[in-house]
Amino acid sequence: MAPRSGSATGTRPPRAVRQAIGPHLLVRNDCLRELRRMEADSVDVVVTSPPYNIGLGYRTYRDRMSETQYLDWMMAVARELHRVMRPDGSFFLNIAGSSAQPWLPFELAVRLREIFHLQNHISWIKSISVHDDTYGHFKPVNSARYLHRNHEHLFHLTRSGTVELSRLDIGVPYKDKSNIARRGHEQDRRCRGDTWFIPYETVRDKAQKFNHPGTFPVQLPRMCIRLHGRPDALVLDPFMGTGTTLVAAQAEGARGVGIELDAAYVKVARERLKLAMEQDKPPV
Ligand SMILES: C[S@@+](CC[C@H](N)C(=O)[O-])C[C@H]1O[C@@H](n2cnc3c(N)ncnc32)[C@H](O)[C@@H]1O
């Protein structure tokens, strides 16, 4: 059965609630319904991680559709995102498959080709072993067939494929300093490339992850916003969850709009954002 208009779950969507917190806007609503109300060409950066359709245990949202239904829904959201993005905007889409559904992120990327350019494909590395040392955290896969899943995709999609980025704003120092003078660089900084090692913070229990099964670390949206590199950017997350993207927008001096279906997650986002704003205030 196709999802009823404006709802991925087929259930009646809740009444929209909008709340401004400083320069940011938090919305409890179905993202398709909310996006349709938004002005065209208004958003600088979209950073989002939608449900992956792999059966994660969200509080209310059911993360299991048929593959066709899921891809059609994602495309409907993506079309709205294309409309609300500025022509020079960036859309960072974080997604991963599972051992049972390994093709899904790629199927989605191929469908997205109808409307977006894939300007960069970044790998978000959550855990890595270098020689005999291991850094970061991962969920072990208990199987003789499959490897632990240590990375996720971060598709950087744009309307034109020609969006200029502030690569050095997330750059790294040269290892070999002689490259700076030899290659005529102005500073000791080079492009970091498309593999980003961003580990999760160590947590002791689910409460420290806000009782949400699928958050990303604040550093991930922060790097996306900085890479896009527009001052006072309007940053949108249509699947806001616990508000990580809005906390990142606050930290980067940007304005955030977050949309989330589940009222309990909106409440967490509101509290996290208020705390981040409090911590940002200069001491009196
Ligand atoms: C992968 S999580 C995002 C987590 C977020 N990045 C964070 O760090 O907290 C996806 C979120 O989308 C929400 N969601 C599912 N369907 C939605 C819809 N139609 N509109 C808005 N939010 C939706 C789920 O409740 C879930 O919190």
Ligand as a Chemical Component Dictionary entry (heavy atoms), coordinates in Angstrom:
data_LIG
# 
_chem_comp.id                   LIG 
_chem_comp.type                 NON-POLYMER 
_chem_comp.pdbx_formal_charge   0 
_chem_comp.three_letter_code    LIG 
# 
loop_
_chem_comp_atom.comp_id 
_chem_comp_atom.atom_id 
_chem_comp_atom.alt_atom_id 
_chem_comp_atom.type_symbol 
_chem_comp_atom.charge 
_chem_comp_atom.model_Cartn_x 
_chem_comp_atom.model_Cartn_y 
_chem_comp_atom.model_Cartn_z 
_chem_comp_atom.pdbx_ordinal 
LIG C1  C1  C 0  18.014 8.596  11.552 1  
LIG S1  S1  S 1  16.953 9.510  12.548 2  
LIG C2  C2  C 0  17.739 11.112 12.588 3  
LIG C3  C3  C 0  18.627 11.283 13.785 4  
LIG C4  C4  C 0  19.325 12.630 13.870 5  
LIG N1  N1  N 0  20.318 12.777 12.824 6  
LIG C5  C5  C 0  20.002 12.779 15.233 7  
LIG O1  O1  O 0  21.244 12.889 15.306 8  
LIG O2  O2  O -1 19.284 12.749 16.239 9  
LIG C6  C6  C 0  15.548 9.783  11.548 10 
LIG C7  C7  C 0  14.407 10.502 12.237 11 
LIG O3  O3  O 0  13.373 10.754 11.286 12 
LIG C8  C8  C 0  12.135 10.787 11.983 13 
LIG N2  N2  N 0  11.053 10.677 10.974 14 
LIG C9  C9  C 0  10.561 9.561  10.396 15 
LIG N3  N3  N 0  9.618  9.885  9.494  16 
LIG C10 C10 C 0  9.517  11.225 9.477  17 
LIG C11 C11 C 0  8.734  12.155 8.747  18 
LIG N4  N4  N 0  7.844  11.737 7.841  19 
LIG N5  N5  N 0  8.912  13.483 8.971  20 
LIG C12 C12 C 0  9.808  13.918 9.903  21 
LIG N6  N6  N 0  10.566 13.068 10.639 22 
LIG C13 C13 C 0  10.441 11.751 10.429 23 
LIG C14 C14 C 0  12.253 9.644  12.969 24 
LIG O4  O4  O 0  11.352 9.800  14.069 25 
LIG C15 C15 C 0  13.732 9.746  13.383 26 
LIG O5  O5  O 0  13.876 10.490 14.576 27 
# 
loop_
_chem_comp_bond.comp_id 
_chem_comp_bond.atom_id_1 
_chem_comp_bond.atom_id_2 
_chem_comp_bond.value_order 
_chem_comp_bond.pdbx_ordinal 
LIG C1  S1  SING 1  
LIG S1  C2  SING 2  
LIG S1  C6  SING 3  
LIG C2  C3  SING 4  
LIG C3  C4  SING 5  
LIG C4  N1  SING 6  
LIG C4  C5  SING 7  
LIG C5  O1  DOUB 8  
LIG C5  O2  SING 9  
LIG C6  C7  SING 10 
LIG C7  O3  SING 11 
LIG C7  C15 SING 12 
LIG O3  C8  SING 13 
LIG C8  N2  SING 14 
LIG C8  C14 SING 15 
LIG N2  C9  SING 16 
LIG N2  C13 SING 17 
LIG C9  N3  DOUB 18 
LIG N3  C10 SING 19 
LIG C10 C11 SING 20 
LIG C10 C13 DOUB 21 
LIG C11 N4  SING 22 
LIG C11 N5  DOUB 23 
LIG N5  C12 SING 24 
LIG C12 N6  DOUB 25 
LIG N6  C13 SING 26 
LIG C14 O4  SING 27 
LIG C14 C15 SING 28 
LIG C15 O5  SING 29 
# 
